[in-house]
């Protein structure tokens, strides 16, 4: 079967094709079709099913490019992964969903269908739980939404929190003052923040309390109004801590809770608040649970393979990966 796709101009073709036609080569390899590029037009050859799938993918990508979206080789990899799972996938809706941030990169976009569902849930609900493995963008997208809300004056402050005791080690035994003790635990939150805001802005907001980073234990007794609150690594919270955190929510605030329930570092006799809360709050309107998996990993390709390998191992042996050594 053959299918012809016409492009508008050379600039459009250059973005779509990629450097040295690398994008076309990736599509050919993954979908086992032949793509011939001549004069700004593409001819697809192969089995009917493969050509139809490749034509849909390319047309979706053309629509993204024509709407001003960018197209990197990593984006193409995610698109191929998604469209092989769901040939009705709306790439246009995913890649043109732009989250405004306050750095030179200007905006961040979801990369997969479930990431798009996660972003939509954060817009629609005041409490959202996102559960999934490493590299799926749980914390990163939550941070992007928080920065965007601050930029657009939808909230007046961002509050970032994490359980500060991991693998059974108490902060009290670590050297230094409070900031020095909790710094290593909160570093991933800072990493995401520095990717979305200018350094001077971050320092100014931290000094003024517009952005606050604190261990979970220091949230007790507070009422948080007009805030975007993120609890990261929530699988390491106890049920008591989870209840305490959720009841901090004040007026005009949102709470985002992220974690990986296969990476619990609590002592074996302590239950995870993130695991327990799923059954307690699952039927409450206005609270949304979003689940990501290895198909949503947006780090190095090997990370997806590693996550899947551990999941397969757990299935075969009946054991869960806890992240403990």
C-alpha positions as CSV (number, residue, x, y, z in Angstrom):
1,X,0.0,0.0,0.0
2,X,1.1,3.6,-0.7
3,X,0.0,6.9,0.9
4,X,1.1,10.4,-0.1
5,X,1.3,13.2,2.5
6,X,1.9,16.8,1.2
7,X,3.7,19.4,3.3
8,X,3.3,23.1,3.0
9,X,7.0,24.2,2.8
10,X,10.6,23.3,3.4
11,X,10.6,24.8,6.9
12,X,7.8,22.5,7.9
13,X,9.6,19.5,6.3
14,X,12.8,20.3,8.1
15,X,11.1,20.3,11.5
16,X,9.2,17.1,10.7
17,X,12.1,15.2,9.2
18,X,14.7,16.1,11.9
19,X,18.4,16.4,11.5
20,X,19.7,14.2,8.7
21,X,16.1,12.8,8.4
22,X,16.5,11.1,11.8
23,X,12.8,11.4,12.6
24,X,11.8,9.6,9.4
25,X,14.4,6.9,10.0
26,X,13.0,6.3,13.5
27,X,9.4,6.0,12.1
28,X,10.6,3.6,9.4
29,X,12.4,1.4,11.9
30,X,9.7,1.3,14.6
31,X,6.6,1.0,12.3
32,X,8.4,-1.1,9.6
33,X,7.3,1.1,6.7
34,X,9.3,2.8,3.9
35,X,9.2,6.6,3.7
36,X,10.4,8.4,0.5
37,X,10.8,12.2,0.8
38,X,10.7,14.2,-2.4
39,X,10.1,17.9,-2.9
40,X,8.5,18.4,0.4
41,X,6.1,15.4,0.0
42,X,6.2,12.1,1.7
43,X,5.3,8.7,0.2
44,X,4.7,5.9,2.6
45,X,5.0,2.2,1.5
46,X,4.3,-1.0,3.4
47,X,1.4,-3.2,4.6
48,X,-2.0,-1.5,4.8
49,X,-2.1,-1.5,8.6
50,X,1.4,-0.1,9.1
51,X,1.0,2.6,6.4
52,X,-2.3,3.7,7.9
53,X,-0.7,3.9,11.4
54,X,2.4,5.8,10.1
55,X,0.2,8.2,8.1
56,X,-1.9,9.0,11.2
57,X,1.3,9.6,13.2
58,X,2.9,11.8,10.6
59,X,-0.3,13.8,10.1
60,X,-0.7,14.3,13.8
61,X,2.9,15.5,14.0
62,X,2.4,17.8,11.0
63,X,-0.6,19.4,12.9
64,X,1.6,19.9,15.9
65,X,4.3,21.6,13.8
66,X,1.8,23.8,12.0
67,X,0.4,24.9,15.3
68,X,3.8,26.1,16.4
69,X,4.9,23.1,18.5
70,X,8.4,21.8,18.6
71,X,9.4,18.2,17.7
72,X,12.5,16.6,19.1
73,X,13.6,13.0,18.6
74,X,12.5,12.2,22.2
75,X,9.0,13.6,21.5
76,X,8.8,11.3,18.5
77,X,9.8,8.3,20.6
78,X,7.0,9.1,23.1
79,X,4.6,9.6,20.3
80,X,5.5,6.3,18.7
81,X,5.2,4.5,22.0
82,X,1.7,6.0,22.6
83,X,0.3,5.5,19.1
84,X,1.4,1.8,19.1
85,X,-0.7,1.4,22.3
86,X,-3.6,3.5,21.1
87,X,-4.0,4.3,17.4
88,X,-6.7,6.9,18.2
89,X,-4.2,8.9,20.3
90,X,-4.7,12.6,19.9
91,X,-1.1,13.8,19.8
92,X,-2.2,17.3,18.9
93,X,-4.1,17.7,22.2
94,X,-1.1,16.4,24.2
95,X,1.8,18.3,22.7
96,X,0.0,21.6,22.4
97,X,-1.1,21.6,26.0
98,X,1.4,24.2,27.2
99,X,2.1,24.9,30.8
100,X,3.5,28.4,31.2
101,X,6.6,28.7,33.4
102,X,8.9,31.5,34.4
103,X,12.2,30.6,32.7
104,X,13.6,31.0,29.2
105,X,12.1,27.8,28.1
106,X,8.7,29.5,28.6
107,X,6.5,26.4,28.7
108,X,6.4,22.7,29.5
109,X,4.1,20.1,27.8
110,X,2.9,16.6,28.8
111,X,4.5,13.9,26.7
112,X,2.0,11.0,27.0
113,X,-1.7,10.4,27.2
114,X,-1.7,9.7,30.9
115,X,0.5,12.7,31.6
116,X,-2.1,14.8,29.8
117,X,-4.8,13.3,32.0
118,X,-2.7,14.2,35.0
119,X,-2.4,17.8,33.9
120,X,-6.1,18.0,33.2
121,X,-6.8,16.5,36.7
122,X,-4.7,19.2,38.3
123,X,-6.7,21.9,36.5
124,X,-10.1,20.4,37.5
125,X,-9.6,19.1,41.0
126,X,-8.3,20.7,44.2
127,X,-6.7,17.4,45.5
128,X,-4.9,15.1,43.0
129,X,-2.8,12.0,43.8
130,X,-0.4,10.9,41.1
131,X,1.1,7.4,41.6
132,X,3.7,5.9,39.4
133,X,7.4,4.8,38.9
134,X,10.5,6.9,38.6
135,X,10.8,9.1,35.6
136,X,7.1,9.5,34.8
137,X,7.0,13.3,35.4
138,X,4.9,13.1,38.6
139,X,6.8,15.8,40.5
140,X,8.0,17.7,37.4
141,X,4.5,18.4,36.0
142,X,3.1,19.2,39.5
143,X,5.9,21.8,39.8
144,X,5.2,23.2,36.4
145,X,1.5,23.6,37.3
146,X,2.5,25.3,40.5
147,X,4.9,27.8,38.8
148,X,2.3,28.5,36.1
149,X,-0.4,29.2,38.8
150,X,2.0,31.6,40.6
151,X,2.9,33.3,37.3
152,X,-0.8,33.8,36.4
153,X,-1.6,35.0,39.9
154,X,-4.0,32.2,40.6
155,X,-2.3,31.6,43.9
156,X,0.0,33.6,46.1
157,X,2.6,31.0,47.2
158,X,4.0,27.6,46.5
159,X,4.6,25.2,49.3
160,X,6.8,22.1,48.7
161,X,7.1,19.3,51.1
162,X,8.6,15.8,51.5
163,X,8.8,13.2,54.3
164,X,12.3,14.0,55.6
165,X,13.2,10.7,57.1
166,X,14.1,7.9,54.7
167,X,15.4,4.4,55.1
168,X,14.9,4.7,58.9
169,X,17.5,7.4,59.4
170,X,16.6,10.3,61.8
171,X,17.4,13.8,60.9
172,X,18.5,14.4,64.4
173,X,21.6,12.3,63.8
174,X,22.7,14.3,60.8
175,X,25.2,17.3,61.3
176,X,24.3,20.9,60.8
177,X,21.3,23.2,61.3
178,X,17.7,22.4,60.0
179,X,18.4,23.7,56.5
180,X,21.6,21.6,56.2
181,X,19.8,18.5,57.6
182,X,16.8,18.6,55.2
183,X,18.7,19.9,52.1
184,X,19.5,16.5,50.7
185,X,16.0,15.3,51.1
186,X,14.4,18.3,49.3
187,X,17.0,18.5,46.6
188,X,14.8,17.0,43.8
189,X,12.2,19.7,44.5
190,X,14.8,22.4,44.0
191,X,16.1,20.7,40.8
192,X,12.6,20.9,39.2
193,X,12.2,24.5,40.5
194,X,15.5,25.7,39.0
195,X,14.4,24.2,35.6
196,X,11.3,26.4,35.5
197,X,12.3,29.7,37.1
198,X,15.3,32.0,36.9
199,X,17.7,31.7,39.8
200,X,17.3,35.3,41.0
201,X,13.5,34.9,41.1
202,X,13.7,31.7,43.1
203,X,16.0,33.4,45.7
204,X,13.7,36.4,46.0
205,X,10.6,34.2,46.4
206,X,12.3,32.0,48.9
207,X,13.4,35.1,51.0
208,X,9.8,36.5,50.9
209,X,8.2,33.2,51.7
210,X,6.4,33.1,48.3
211,X,8.1,29.7,47.8
212,X,8.5,27.6,50.9
213,X,10.3,24.2,51.1
214,X,9.7,22.3,54.3
215,X,9.8,18.7,55.6
216,X,6.4,17.1,56.1
217,X,6.7,17.1,59.9
218,X,6.7,20.9,60.0
219,X,3.3,21.1,58.3
220,X,1.3,20.2,61.4
221,X,-1.0,22.8,62.8
222,X,-1.0,25.0,59.7
223,X,-3.9,26.2,57.5
224,X,-2.7,26.9,53.9
225,X,-4.8,29.3,52.0
226,X,-4.3,30.6,48.5
227,X,-1.5,28.1,48.0
228,X,-0.3,25.4,45.6
229,X,1.0,22.6,47.9
230,X,3.0,19.6,46.6
231,X,3.8,16.6,48.8
232,X,6.5,14.6,47.0
233,X,7.7,11.0,47.8
234,X,4.4,10.5,49.7
235,X,4.8,6.8,49.8
236,X,7.2,7.5,52.7
237,X,4.5,9.3,54.7
238,X,2.7,7.4,57.5
239,X,-1.2,7.2,57.5
240,X,-1.2,9.8,60.3
241,X,1.1,12.1,58.4
242,X,-1.1,11.8,55.3
243,X,-4.2,12.7,57.2
244,X,-2.4,15.6,58.8
245,X,-1.2,16.9,55.4
246,X,-4.6,16.6,53.6
247,X,-6.3,18.5,56.4
248,X,-4.0,21.5,56.0
249,X,-5.8,22.6,52.8
250,X,-7.4,26.0,53.1
251,X,-9.4,28.2,50.8
252,X,-8.4,28.8,47.1
253,X,-5.7,26.1,47.4
254,X,-4.7,23.0,45.6
255,X,-2.8,19.9,47.0
256,X,-0.8,17.6,44.7
257,X,0.5,14.3,46.2
258,X,3.0,12.2,44.3
259,X,4.7,9.0,45.0
260,X,5.8,5.5,43.9
261,X,4.2,2.8,46.0
262,X,6.9,0.3,44.9
263,X,9.6,2.4,46.6
264,X,8.5,2.6,50.2
265,X,11.4,3.3,52.6
266,X,9.4,3.2,55.8
267,X,10.3,0.5,58.4
268,X,8.5,-2.8,57.7
269,X,6.1,-2.4,60.6
270,X,4.9,1.1,59.4
271,X,2.1,1.4,56.8
272,X,2.4,3.8,53.9
273,X,-0.1,6.7,54.0
274,X,-0.1,6.8,50.2
275,X,-1.1,3.1,49.9
276,X,-3.8,3.4,52.5
277,X,-5.3,6.6,51.3
278,X,-6.3,5.1,48.0
279,X,-9.1,3.0,49.6
280,X,-10.1,5.8,52.0
281,X,-10.7,8.6,49.6
282,X,-11.3,6.9,46.2
283,X,-15.0,7.8,46.2
284,X,-14.8,11.5,47.2
285,X,-15.9,13.9,44.5
286,X,-13.2,16.5,43.8
287,X,-10.4,14.2,44.6
288,X,-8.6,12.5,41.7
289,X,-6.2,9.6,41.6
290,X,-4.0,9.3,38.4
291,X,-1.8,6.3,37.8
292,X,1.2,6.4,35.6
293,X,3.3,3.4,34.5
294,X,6.5,2.5,32.6
295,X,5.0,3.7,29.3
296,X,5.0,7.2,30.8
297,X,8.7,7.3,31.6
298,X,10.3,10.4,30.0
299,X,13.9,9.9,31.1
300,X,16.6,8.0,29.3
301,X,15.1,5.0,27.3
302,X,16.9,2.6,29.6
303,X,14.9,3.9,32.6
304,X,11.7,2.6,31.0
305,X,13.4,-0.8,30.4
306,X,14.6,-0.9,34.0
307,X,11.1,-0.1,35.5
308,X,9.5,-2.8,33.3
309,X,12.2,-5.3,34.3
310,X,11.6,-4.7,38.0
311,X,7.8,-5.0,37.5
312,X,8.2,-8.2,35.6
313,X,10.5,-9.6,38.3
314,X,8.0,-8.7,41.0
315,X,5.2,-10.5,39.0
316,X,7.3,-13.6,38.6
317,X,8.5,-13.9,42.1
318,X,5.5,-12.4,43.9
319,X,7.8,-9.8,45.5
320,X,7.4,-6.0,45.4
321,X,10.4,-3.8,44.7
322,X,10.7,-1.6,47.8
323,X,13.8,0.3,46.9
324,X,15.6,-1.0,49.9
325,X,19.1,-2.4,49.6
